[in-house]
Amino acid sequence: MPKVKSKKIENVPKEISDYPETDSILYTDRKRSYNYIVKQESLYPQPSILAYTQGKNKYKIPDRYCVETTWGRGKKKKTVKCFINYTEGKPLFKIMYGVNCSEEVQSNISSTTAANAVLRKLFPLNEKSLISGVHLFGIYLTTLKQARENVKSAKENNVRLIPLKYCSKPTLNKRQHKFGNQLKQHVQVEGTKIYGEDQVVLKQVSYSIRNMDFQIDYEKKNDINKKKLISVAQAIDLNYIPHEGYRALAAVEPNIQREWAVSEQRLKITTEMNQKIPITLINLPLDFAEYSNSESNEIIQTIKKGGTRSVKDILKYIVPVLISNKILDINNPIIHLRVSGDGRNVGRKIKHVMITIAILNDIQNIHKPNYHYTTVLFPDVEKYEVLEIMMASFIKELDEIKKNGLIISEMMWKFELYFSSDWKFLTICLGFNSANSKFFCPWCQISKCDQGNNWKISKKMENIHEYPDHNKKPLFYMIPLDKWVPDELHILLQFNQFDNTCRDEIVQEMNRIGVNFQFWQEKGANAWNHTSLMGDDKKKVLKKFNFKRILPLSRAKAVRELWDRFDQVYFNLKLKNFDPQQFQFEAEDWLELFKELYMPSDITPYIHVLVYHMSEFMEKHKQFGIKAFSCAPVEKKNHQQVTHFFRQTMKDGGKNKKLVITDILEYENRVLFYLFDNVEISTPKPKKISLK
């Protein structure tokens, strides 16, 4: 029986696509298949420069054309981007390949030359393999040929697009996408002519059509956007910008980050930091006589709680960064930890009391408020019994790290502890009498009857109860007394018992030197009160006040000399490397001049400490300098928080009814994140030009 010849199956090529509804075209002829994604359809150029492929088919070569081509199977499956652009009247064939299409080949000979060049890059072991450039570029595709000819026919027949104002949202989106893609390809092509091998990357384009604004974002919402959100959150927090203010600004300027996005990012930071450094709330003690004032009682009853953060948690978070920044030395694992406290008025009787720690090793930042880390915070009175309760866990932790050290980053760190605050807070924490008592000095056994003697620091923490007027156990008993360092001293002569003319002269002179100063008399009292001067105003008065307006000439000259010499003593006190012995000599010399003008009873506790003890502190702590123990940063921090967080109300607010104390400590946690997580303060500004 004769064999029946089988029919040969014809290789009938097929193009499967819904183009232009979709941008995908599948080509197959049973031997091979190509999947194309049309990025830019383009048109054929004018007949005078139109080029054709080689071979019998002579396909037209389009201009400004881009397609993404995928072919092969399994491990040999590859994807490339193909571009055709006419340059000086001739087509240039370019193929981008590799990871994120970061590499390229190009040819001005033919599409096949470029195709085989990239094939050798992709399959270097198959040197004899060949591929058709016509297929790789999709030049032969009937679907695209018809689309181009239809566009040309539409133009020739003056077919007009629907005006923008009549377009639906899907049509607007489609046009915007098409315009954006074509613009991107055009920019990349033209960019190579101007910037060469440096690739132009579009990030954002804004344009307007008939007063309708459009914006195209080419960047993905990735880590870059997250970093910007964090930077904006940092700017809002560190500059105390209210949500309402930023929201109003974002409504005016569409290019800045949305307020809701920034708030979400702040919430993420807060949640993350609260896990690393938890906040613990403590009930305020309510059984002290100071609360008889109705306003004070209302505040305490409203807030009811104080808050704490663990010293150990804070240290474990910041120390690794201080090590990497070479502020702490692993070869000398000792951390010099300064404790400070401050109270600032919120009501007439209640203070916003904060206890902070700071790393003295970080000497470059010790004068900045944000580098004093709040550990205890509460609204109450500055009273020993209240501090004892509110600081109980803090005191326990200090005692533990002083005795046992603390393991951080697999290393045992030892601690040297210091304390610094104003006189009142210091004596409260020391369990000592006030400055107007007979034995007024925390460091020596001087009494008001022994002002003339030369005194040194003689008291010891170990037997502190043996000294007069030390009635209570020091709260920071683990800190040696010679490391209880007084704040920088500001001494001014008091104004009192002036007649009306003299008072007017003082006010006028204060106005001349730029200091706000007033006298007033309370109802039912004969004595006059006056404005309390802060640090900067005190310095102005020391240097600029003209005493001739209120004193006889000889007396004015003597007082002026006294103030000038005190100004020099105060200046030298803040110098890190000033000789302590020379300082004591100048301070004692200044005291002699003071005694010539005033009575011995006018020598205040501050003057005593300045003359007899500051030189000792300068010698003992010359590694850091006396200025490192200034309480100005802590006072500024407290002032900022009272001004911002207590600006409107002390009561619980917001939809979550969050305590204001919690708000503040969560803010403190976010500040730690900004300072120690390498957050960029600003982003690089683009180079801007204006074209008209």
C-alpha positions as CSV (number, residue, x, y, z in Angstrom):
1,M,0.0,0.0,0.0
2,P,1.5,3.3,-1.0
3,K,2.5,5.8,1.6
4,V,0.3,8.9,2.0
5,K,2.3,12.0,2.1
6,S,1.5,14.2,5.1
7,K,0.5,17.8,4.4
8,K,3.1,20.3,5.3
9,I,1.9,22.8,7.9
10,E,2.3,26.3,6.6
11,N,4.0,28.9,8.8
12,V,1.2,31.5,8.8
13,P,2.3,34.5,10.8
14,K,-0.2,36.0,13.2
15,E,-0.5,39.3,15.0
16,I,-2.7,39.0,18.1
17,S,-3.6,42.4,19.6
18,D,-6.4,44.9,20.5
19,Y,-4.1,47.8,19.6
20,P,-4.6,50.7,20.2
21,E,-7.0,49.9,23.1
22,T,-4.0,48.0,24.6
23,D,-0.4,48.6,23.9
24,S,0.5,44.9,23.6
25,I,1.1,43.0,20.4
26,L,1.9,39.2,20.2
27,Y,3.5,38.0,17.0
28,T,3.9,34.2,16.2
29,D,4.7,32.1,13.1
30,R,4.9,28.7,14.9
31,K,8.7,28.8,14.8
32,R,9.1,31.8,17.1
33,S,7.1,34.4,18.9
34,Y,7.7,38.0,20.0
35,N,5.7,40.0,22.6
36,Y,5.8,43.7,22.0
37,I,4.7,46.5,24.3
38,V,4.5,49.7,22.2
39,K,5.9,52.6,24.2
40,Q,5.8,55.2,21.4
41,E,4.0,54.5,18.1
42,S,5.5,57.3,16.1
43,L,5.0,58.2,12.5
44,Y,6.9,57.7,9.2
45,P,9.0,60.7,8.4
46,Q,8.6,62.8,5.2
47,P,9.2,60.9,2.0
48,S,12.4,62.9,1.3
49,I,14.2,61.3,4.2
50,L,12.1,58.1,4.7
51,A,14.4,55.0,4.9
52,Y,13.5,51.4,4.2
53,T,14.8,48.1,5.5
54,Q,17.2,46.0,3.4
55,G,15.9,42.8,1.6
56,K,12.9,42.1,-0.6
57,N,10.2,43.4,1.8
58,K,11.5,47.0,2.1
59,Y,9.6,47.9,5.3
60,K,9.3,51.6,6.1
61,I,11.4,52.7,9.1
62,P,9.5,55.0,11.5
63,D,10.9,57.9,13.4
64,R,10.8,58.5,17.2
65,Y,9.7,54.9,17.7
66,C,10.1,52.9,20.9
67,V,9.0,49.3,21.7
68,E,9.7,46.8,24.5
69,T,10.4,43.4,23.0
70,T,10.3,40.0,24.8
71,W,11.4,36.7,23.2
72,G,12.8,33.3,24.0
73,R,11.7,30.7,26.5
74,G,12.8,29.6,30.0
75,K,16.2,30.9,31.0
76,K,16.8,32.3,27.6
77,K,13.8,34.6,27.8
78,K,15.0,38.2,27.4
79,T,13.5,41.7,27.3
80,V,15.0,44.7,25.6
81,K,13.9,48.3,24.7
82,C,14.3,49.3,21.0
83,F,14.5,52.9,19.8
84,I,14.6,54.3,16.3
85,N,15.3,58.0,15.8
86,Y,16.4,59.8,12.7
87,T,19.6,61.8,13.1
88,E,20.8,64.0,10.3
89,G,18.3,62.4,8.0
90,K,19.3,58.8,8.8
91,P,17.8,56.3,11.2
92,L,19.8,55.4,14.4
93,F,18.9,52.1,15.9
94,K,19.4,51.8,19.7
95,I,18.7,48.8,22.0
96,M,18.8,49.1,25.8
97,Y,19.2,45.8,27.8
98,G,20.4,44.4,31.1
99,V,19.2,45.2,34.7
100,N,16.7,48.1,34.5
101,C,17.8,48.5,30.8
102,S,21.0,50.3,32.1
103,E,23.2,49.2,29.2
104,E,22.8,49.9,25.5
105,V,24.1,49.3,22.0
106,Q,23.4,51.3,18.9
107,S,24.0,51.3,15.1
108,N,23.4,53.6,12.2
109,I,23.9,50.8,9.7
110,S,20.8,48.6,10.2
111,S,18.5,47.3,12.8
112,T,20.0,43.8,12.4
113,T,23.5,45.1,13.1
114,A,22.2,46.5,16.4
115,A,20.2,43.3,17.1
116,N,23.1,41.0,16.7
117,A,25.3,43.2,18.8
118,V,23.0,43.0,21.7
119,L,22.6,39.2,21.1
120,R,26.3,38.7,21.6
121,K,26.1,40.7,24.8
122,L,23.2,38.6,26.1
123,F,24.5,35.2,25.0
124,P,28.3,35.5,24.8
125,L,28.8,31.7,24.5
126,N,26.6,31.5,21.3
127,E,28.8,33.5,18.9
128,K,27.1,32.0,15.8
129,S,23.5,32.9,16.9
130,L,21.8,35.5,14.8
131,I,18.5,37.4,15.1
132,S,16.5,39.6,12.7
133,G,16.6,43.3,13.6
134,V,13.3,43.7,11.7
135,H,11.7,41.2,14.1
136,L,13.4,42.5,17.3
137,F,12.4,46.1,16.5
138,G,8.9,45.1,15.2
139,I,9.4,47.1,12.1
140,Y,7.3,44.7,10.0
141,L,4.2,44.8,12.3
142,T,1.1,45.4,10.1
143,T,-0.8,46.6,13.2
144,L,1.5,49.5,13.7
145,K,1.7,50.3,10.0
146,Q,-2.1,50.6,9.7
147,A,-2.2,52.7,12.9
148,R,0.4,55.1,11.4
149,E,-1.4,55.3,8.1
150,N,-4.8,55.9,9.9
151,V,-3.2,58.8,11.8
152,K,-1.9,60.2,8.5
153,S,-5.2,59.8,6.9
154,A,-7.0,61.5,9.8
155,K,-4.6,64.4,9.5
156,E,-5.2,64.7,5.8
157,N,-9.0,64.6,6.3
158,N,-8.6,67.4,9.0
159,V,-10.1,65.2,11.6
160,R,-10.2,67.3,14.8
161,L,-9.7,65.9,18.4
162,I,-12.4,66.5,20.9
163,P,-11.8,69.8,22.7
164,L,-10.4,69.3,26.2
165,K,-13.4,70.8,28.0
166,Y,-15.7,68.1,26.5
167,C,-13.4,65.2,27.3
168,S,-14.3,62.6,30.0
169,K,-11.9,61.8,32.8
170,P,-10.8,58.5,31.2
171,T,-10.0,60.4,27.9
172,L,-8.1,63.1,29.8
173,N,-6.1,60.4,31.6
174,K,-5.4,58.5,28.4
175,R,-4.2,61.7,26.7
176,Q,-2.0,62.6,29.7
177,H,-0.4,59.1,29.7
178,K,0.2,59.2,26.0
179,F,1.6,62.7,26.1
180,G,3.8,61.8,29.1
181,N,5.2,58.7,27.5
182,Q,6.0,60.5,24.2
183,L,7.5,63.4,26.0
184,K,9.7,61.1,28.0
185,Q,11.0,59.3,24.9
186,H,11.6,62.6,23.1
187,V,13.5,64.0,26.1
188,Q,15.7,60.9,26.3
189,V,16.5,61.1,22.6
190,E,17.2,64.9,22.6
191,G,19.0,64.6,25.9
192,T,21.7,62.4,24.4
193,K,22.4,65.2,21.9
194,I,23.0,67.7,24.7
195,Y,24.3,65.6,27.6
196,G,25.9,62.7,25.8
197,E,26.3,59.5,27.8
198,D,24.7,61.2,30.9
199,Q,21.2,60.0,30.8
200,V,18.4,62.5,31.3
201,V,15.8,61.2,33.8
202,L,12.5,62.9,34.0
203,K,11.1,63.2,37.5
204,Q,8.1,65.5,37.1
205,V,6.4,67.6,34.4
206,S,3.8,70.3,34.9
207,Y,1.9,72.0,32.1
208,S,-1.3,73.8,31.5
209,I,-4.0,73.6,28.7
210,R,-6.8,76.1,28.6
211,N,-6.2,77.0,32.3
212,M,-6.4,73.3,33.3
213,D,-3.3,72.2,35.1
214,F,-1.7,68.8,34.6
215,Q,1.2,67.2,36.4
216,I,3.0,64.0,35.5
217,D,5.2,62.2,38.1
218,Y,7.7,59.8,36.7
219,E,9.3,58.7,40.0
220,K,7.9,55.8,41.9
221,K,6.6,56.4,45.4
222,N,9.5,54.6,47.1
223,D,12.1,55.3,49.7
224,I,12.9,58.7,48.3
225,N,9.3,59.9,49.0
226,K,9.6,58.3,52.5
227,K,12.8,60.3,53.2
228,K,11.1,63.5,52.1
229,L,8.1,62.8,54.4
230,I,10.5,62.2,57.4
231,S,12.4,65.4,56.6
232,V,9.1,67.4,56.5
233,A,8.0,65.8,59.8
234,Q,11.3,66.8,61.3
235,A,10.9,70.4,60.1
236,I,7.4,70.5,61.6
237,D,8.4,69.1,64.9
238,L,11.7,70.9,65.5
239,N,10.2,74.2,64.5
240,Y,6.9,73.7,66.4
241,I,4.8,74.2,63.3
242,P,1.1,73.5,64.1
243,H,-0.9,71.0,62.0
244,E,-3.4,73.7,61.0
245,G,-0.7,76.0,59.7
246,Y,1.0,73.3,57.6
247,R,-2.4,72.1,56.3
248,A,-3.2,75.7,55.2
249,L,0.2,76.0,53.5
250,A,-0.3,72.7,51.7
251,A,-3.7,73.8,50.4
252,V,-2.0,76.9,48.8
253,E,1.1,75.0,47.4
254,P,0.3,71.6,45.8
255,N,3.9,70.6,45.4
256,I,4.7,70.2,49.1
257,Q,3.9,67.0,50.9
258,R,0.3,66.5,51.9
259,E,-0.5,67.1,55.6
260,W,-2.2,63.7,56.0
261,A,0.8,61.9,54.6
262,V,3.1,63.8,56.9
263,S,0.9,63.0,59.9
264,E,0.9,59.3,59.0
265,Q,4.7,59.3,58.8
266,R,4.9,61.1,62.2
267,L,2.5,58.5,63.7
268,K,4.8,55.7,62.3
269,I,7.8,57.3,63.9
270,T,6.0,57.8,67.2
271,T,4.8,54.1,67.3
272,E,8.3,52.8,66.4
273,M,10.0,55.0,69.0
274,N,7.5,54.3,71.7
275,Q,8.4,50.6,71.4
276,K,12.1,51.3,71.7
277,I,11.7,53.9,74.5
278,P,8.4,53.3,76.3
279,I,6.7,56.1,78.2
280,T,5.4,55.4,81.7
281,L,2.8,57.5,83.4
282,I,2.9,58.1,87.2
283,N,0.0,59.4,89.3
284,L,0.8,62.8,90.8
285,P,0.7,63.0,94.6
286,L,-2.3,65.1,95.7
287,D,-1.8,65.4,99.4
288,F,0.4,68.5,99.8
289,A,-0.7,71.9,101.2
290,E,0.5,73.8,98.2
291,Y,-2.6,72.8,96.2
292,S,-4.9,75.1,98.2
293,N,-4.8,77.6,95.4
294,S,-7.9,76.8,93.2
295,E,-6.1,77.3,89.9
296,S,-3.3,74.9,90.9
297,N,-5.8,72.3,92.2
298,E,-7.8,72.4,88.9
299,I,-4.6,71.9,86.9
300,I,-3.4,69.0,89.0
301,Q,-6.9,67.4,89.0
302,T,-7.1,67.8,85.3
303,I,-3.7,66.3,84.3
304,K,-3.3,63.9,87.3
305,K,-0.2,62.3,85.9
306,G,3.5,62.8,85.2
307,G,5.6,60.8,82.7
308,T,9.0,59.1,82.7
309,R,11.3,57.5,80.2
310,S,14.0,55.0,81.2
311,V,17.5,56.3,81.3
312,K,18.8,52.9,80.2
313,D,16.4,52.9,77.1
314,I,17.6,56.3,76.1
315,L,21.3,55.4,76.5
316,K,20.9,52.1,74.6
317,Y,19.4,54.1,71.7
318,I,21.9,57.0,71.4
319,V,25.2,55.4,72.5
320,P,25.7,53.3,69.4
321,V,25.5,56.4,67.2
322,L,27.8,58.3,69.6
323,I,30.3,55.5,69.2
324,S,30.1,55.5,65.4
325,N,30.5,59.3,65.4
326,K,33.6,58.8,67.6
327,I,32.2,60.9,70.4
328,L,32.5,57.9,72.7
329,D,35.7,55.9,72.8
330,I,35.3,52.1,73.1
331,N,38.9,52.0,74.3
332,N,37.9,54.2,77.2
333,P,34.3,53.1,77.9
334,I,33.3,55.9,80.4
335,I,30.2,58.0,79.9
336,H,30.1,61.4,81.7
337,L,26.4,61.8,82.4
338,R,25.0,65.1,83.5
339,V,21.6,65.3,85.3
340,S,19.7,68.6,85.3
341,G,16.3,69.9,86.5
342,D,14.2,73.0,85.9
343,G,10.7,74.2,86.7
344,R,8.9,76.8,84.7
345,N,5.6,78.5,85.6
346,V,2.4,77.2,83.9
347,G,-0.2,78.5,86.3
348,R,0.5,81.0,89.1
349,K,1.5,78.3,91.5
350,I,2.2,75.2,89.3
351,K,5.4,74.6,87.4
352,H,6.3,72.5,84.4
353,V,9.0,70.4,86.0
354,M,11.5,68.5,83.9
355,I,14.5,66.3,84.7
356,T,17.0,65.8,81.9
357,I,20.2,63.9,81.2
358,A,23.0,64.9,78.8
359,I,26.2,63.3,77.6
360,L,29.1,65.6,78.6
361,N,31.4,63.7,76.2
362,D,29.3,65.2,73.4
363,I,30.8,68.6,74.1
364,Q,29.9,70.1,70.7
365,N,26.2,69.6,71.3
366,I,26.0,70.1,75.1
367,H,24.7,73.7,74.7
368,K,21.8,72.6,72.4
369,P,18.3,72.0,74.1
370,N,17.6,68.9,72.0
371,Y,20.6,67.1,73.3
372,H,19.3,67.3,76.9
373,Y,17.0,64.3,77.0
374,T,13.9,64.5,79.2
375,T,13.6,61.5,81.6
376,V,10.9,62.8,84.1
377,L,8.2,65.4,83.3
378,F,5.3,66.6,85.4
379,P,3.2,69.7,86.3
380,D,3.5,70.3,90.0
381,V,5.4,72.3,92.6
382,E,9.2,72.2,93.1
383,K,9.1,70.3,96.4
384,Y,11.3,67.6,97.8
385,E,8.5,65.1,98.6
386,V,7.0,65.5,95.1
387,L,10.4,65.1,93.4
388,E,11.1,62.0,95.5
389,I,7.9,60.3,94.3
390,M,8.1,61.3,90.6
391,M,11.8,60.5,90.3
392,A,11.8,57.2,92.1
393,S,12.5,55.0,89.1
394,F,14.9,57.5,87.7
395,I,16.9,57.6,90.9
396,K,17.0,53.8,91.0
397,E,18.3,53.6,87.5
398,L,21.0,56.1,88.2
399,D,22.1,54.2,91.2
400,E,22.2,50.9,89.2
401,I,24.3,52.3,86.3
402,K,26.6,54.1,88.8
403,K,27.3,50.8,90.7
404,N,27.1,48.2,87.9
405,G,27.6,50.1,84.7
406,L,25.4,49.3,81.6
407,I,26.0,46.9,78.7
408,I,25.4,48.6,75.4
409,S,26.4,47.1,72.0
410,E,28.0,44.1,73.8
411,M,30.3,46.4,75.8
412,M,30.2,47.4,79.5
413,W,30.1,51.1,80.0
414,K,30.9,52.8,83.3
415,F,29.4,56.1,84.3
416,E,30.6,59.3,86.0
417,L,27.5,61.3,87.2
418,Y,27.1,65.1,87.6
419,F,24.3,67.4,88.6
420,S,23.7,71.0,87.6
421,S,20.7,73.3,88.1
422,D,19.8,76.7,89.6
423,W,20.3,77.2,93.3
424,K,16.8,76.5,94.4
425,F,16.4,73.2,92.5
426,L,19.9,72.1,93.6
427,T,19.2,72.7,97.3
428,I,15.8,70.9,97.1
429,C,17.5,67.8,95.5
430,L,20.3,68.0,98.1
431,G,17.8,68.0,101.0
432,F,19.3,71.3,102.1
433,N,18.0,74.5,103.5
434,S,17.4,77.6,101.3
435,A,19.9,80.3,100.5
436,N,18.6,82.6,103.2
437,S,19.3,80.2,106.1
438,K,22.3,80.6,108.5
439,F,24.3,77.8,106.9
440,F,23.6,78.7,103.3
441,C,26.4,76.9,101.3
442,P,25.9,73.4,99.9
443,W,29.6,72.8,99.6
444,C,31.3,74.2,102.7
445,Q,30.3,74.9,106.4
446,I,30.3,78.7,106.2
447,S,27.7,80.6,108.2
448,K,26.6,84.1,107.7
449,C,28.9,85.1,110.6
450,D,32.0,83.8,108.8
451,Q,31.9,85.7,105.5
452,G,35.5,86.9,105.8
453,N,37.3,83.5,105.8
454,N,38.7,81.7,102.9
455,W,36.5,78.6,102.3
456,K,37.0,75.5,100.2
457,I,34.7,72.6,99.2
458,S,34.8,70.4,102.4
459,K,31.5,68.5,102.7
460,K,31.3,64.9,101.7
461,M,28.2,63.0,100.4
462,E,29.0,60.0,102.6
463,N,28.4,61.9,105.9
464,I,26.1,64.7,104.6
465,H,23.7,64.4,107.5
466,E,26.4,65.5,109.9
467,Y,26.5,69.0,108.5
468,P,24.0,71.7,109.7
469,D,20.8,72.2,107.8
470,H,21.1,69.0,105.7
471,N,17.8,67.7,107.0
472,K,16.9,65.2,104.3
473,K,18.6,62.5,102.3
474,P,19.9,63.8,99.0
475,L,17.8,62.6,96.0
476,F,20.9,62.0,94.0
477,Y,23.0,60.5,96.8
478,M,25.1,58.5,94.3
479,I,26.7,61.8,92.9
480,P,29.7,63.1,94.8
481,L,29.2,66.6,96.1
482,D,32.0,68.1,94.1
483,K,30.1,67.0,91.0
484,W,27.1,69.1,92.0
485,V,28.1,72.0,89.8
486,P,26.3,75.4,90.1
487,D,24.8,77.1,87.1
488,E,26.6,80.0,85.6
489,L,26.2,83.0,87.9
490,H,24.3,86.2,87.0
491,I,24.7,88.8,89.7
492,L,23.1,92.2,89.5
493,L,22.8,94.9,92.1
494,Q,19.2,95.2,93.3
495,F,17.2,98.4,92.7
496,N,15.1,99.5,95.6
497,Q,14.1,102.5,97.7
498,F,14.3,105.0,94.7
499,D,12.1,108.0,94.5
500,N,9.9,108.6,91.5
501,T,12.5,110.6,89.6
502,C,15.1,108.0,90.0
503,R,12.7,105.2,88.9
504,D,11.8,107.2,85.8
505,E,15.6,107.6,85.0
506,I,16.2,103.9,85.4
507,V,13.3,103.0,83.1
508,Q,14.5,105.5,80.4
509,E,18.1,104.2,80.6
510,M,16.8,100.6,80.3
511,N,14.9,101.6,77.2
512,R,18.0,103.2,75.8
513,I,20.0,100.0,76.0
514,G,17.1,97.9,74.7
515,V,15.9,96.2,78.0
516,N,12.2,96.0,78.9
517,F,12.1,97.1,82.5
518,Q,9.3,98.5,84.7
519,F,8.5,99.3,88.4
520,W,5.1,98.7,90.0
521,Q,3.6,98.9,93.4
522,E,1.2,96.1,94.6
523,K,-2.1,97.2,96.1
524,G,-1.9,97.7,99.8
525,A,1.9,97.6,99.9
526,N,4.5,100.3,100.3
527,A,7.3,98.4,98.6
528,W,8.0,98.6,94.9
529,N,8.5,95.6,92.7
530,H,10.5,95.6,89.4
531,T,11.0,93.4,86.4
532,S,13.2,90.4,86.9
533,L,16.0,90.4,84.3
534,M,16.9,87.3,82.4
535,G,20.5,86.3,81.3
536,D,20.9,88.2,78.1
537,D,19.3,91.4,79.6
538,K,21.6,91.1,82.6
539,K,24.6,91.0,80.3
540,K,23.3,94.2,78.5
541,V,22.9,96.0,81.8
542,L,26.3,95.0,83.0
543,K,28.0,96.4,80.0
544,K,25.9,99.4,79.0
545,F,23.9,100.9,81.9
546,N,24.9,104.5,82.6
547,F,24.9,105.0,86.4
548,K,25.5,108.7,86.1
549,R,21.8,109.1,85.5
550,I,20.9,107.9,89.0
551,L,24.1,108.2,91.2
552,P,26.5,111.0,92.1
553,L,29.5,111.1,89.7
554,S,32.1,109.5,92.0
555,R,29.7,106.8,93.1
556,A,28.7,106.1,89.5
557,K,32.3,105.7,88.5
558,A,32.9,103.2,91.3
559,V,29.8,101.2,90.6
560,R,30.6,101.2,86.8
561,E,34.1,99.8,87.6
562,L,32.6,97.1,89.9
563,W,30.3,96.0,87.1
564,D,32.9,96.1,84.4
565,R,35.3,94.0,86.5
566,F,32.5,91.5,87.3
567,D,31.7,91.3,83.6
568,Q,35.4,90.3,83.0
569,V,35.2,87.7,85.9
570,Y,32.0,86.3,84.4
571,F,33.6,86.1,80.9
572,N,36.7,84.3,82.2
573,L,34.4,81.8,84.1
574,K,33.1,80.5,80.8
575,L,36.5,80.1,79.2
576,K,37.4,76.4,79.2
577,N,41.1,76.8,79.5
578,F,41.3,79.8,81.9
579,D,43.7,79.3,84.8
580,P,41.6,78.5,88.0
581,Q,44.2,80.2,90.3
582,Q,44.2,83.4,88.2
583,F,40.4,83.3,88.3
584,Q,40.3,83.0,92.1
585,F,42.7,85.9,92.4
586,E,40.6,88.1,90.1
587,A,37.3,87.1,91.9
588,E,38.8,87.9,95.4
589,D,40.1,91.2,94.0
590,W,36.6,92.0,92.7
591,L,35.1,91.1,96.2
592,E,37.4,93.6,97.9
593,L,36.0,96.3,95.6
594,F,32.5,95.1,96.3
595,K,33.1,95.5,100.1
596,E,34.2,99.1,99.6
597,L,30.9,99.9,98.1
598,Y,28.5,97.6,100.1
599,M,28.0,96.1,103.5
600,P,29.3,92.6,104.3
601,S,25.7,91.5,104.7
602,D,25.1,92.3,101.0
603,I,27.4,89.4,100.1
604,T,24.9,86.8,98.6
605,P,25.4,83.0,98.5
606,Y,26.0,83.4,94.8
607,I,28.9,85.8,95.4
608,H,30.3,83.4,98.0
609,V,30.3,80.5,95.5
610,L,31.7,82.7,92.7
611,V,34.7,83.8,94.8
612,Y,35.5,80.8,96.9
613,H,34.3,77.7,95.0
614,M,34.1,78.3,91.3
615,S,37.9,78.1,90.9
616,E,37.7,74.6,92.5
617,F,35.0,73.5,90.1
618,M,37.0,74.9,87.2
619,E,40.0,72.8,88.3
620,K,38.0,69.6,88.9
621,H,36.0,69.8,85.7
622,K,38.5,71.4,83.3
623,Q,37.9,68.5,80.9
624,F,34.6,70.0,80.0
625,G,34.7,73.6,81.3
626,I,32.2,75.3,83.5
627,K,30.1,76.4,80.5
628,A,29.3,72.7,79.9
629,F,27.2,72.8,83.1
630,S,25.1,75.8,82.0
631,C,21.4,75.3,82.6
632,A,20.5,77.7,79.7
633,P,19.7,74.8,77.2
634,V,17.5,73.1,79.8
635,E,15.6,76.3,80.6
636,K,15.2,77.0,76.9
637,K,13.9,73.5,76.3
638,N,11.4,73.9,79.2
639,H,10.3,77.3,77.9
640,Q,9.7,75.9,74.3
641,Q,7.6,73.1,75.6
642,V,5.5,75.3,77.9
643,T,5.0,77.8,75.1
644,H,4.1,75.2,72.5
645,F,2.3,72.4,74.3
646,F,0.5,74.5,77.0
647,R,-0.3,77.3,74.6
648,Q,-4.1,76.6,74.5
649,T,-5.0,74.2,77.2
650,M,-3.5,71.9,79.8
651,K,-6.5,69.5,79.5
652,D,-6.5,66.3,77.5
653,G,-7.2,67.0,73.9
654,G,-7.7,65.4,70.5
655,K,-9.9,62.5,69.4
656,N,-7.8,60.1,71.5
657,K,-7.9,62.3,74.6
658,K,-4.2,62.0,75.0
659,L,-2.4,63.5,78.0
660,V,-0.3,66.6,77.2
661,I,2.5,64.9,79.2
662,T,2.3,62.0,76.8
663,D,2.3,64.4,73.8
664,I,5.5,66.0,75.0
665,L,7.4,62.7,75.7
666,E,6.3,61.3,72.4
667,Y,7.7,64.5,70.8
668,E,10.9,63.9,72.7
669,N,11.0,60.3,71.3
670,R,10.6,61.7,67.7
671,V,13.4,64.2,68.3
672,L,15.7,61.3,69.3
673,F,14.8,59.6,66.0
674,Y,15.6,62.8,64.0
675,L,18.9,63.3,65.8
676,F,20.2,59.7,65.8
677,D,18.7,58.0,62.7
678,N,20.6,60.0,60.1
679,V,17.6,62.0,59.0
680,E,18.4,64.5,56.3
681,I,17.5,68.0,57.3
682,S,17.1,69.2,53.7
683,T,17.1,67.8,50.2
684,P,19.4,69.0,47.4
685,K,17.8,71.9,45.6
686,P,17.6,71.7,41.8
687,K,19.2,74.2,39.4
688,K,16.4,76.4,38.2
689,I,16.2,78.6,35.1
690,S,13.4,80.6,33.6
691,L,12.5,80.3,29.9
692,K,10.0,82.5,28.2
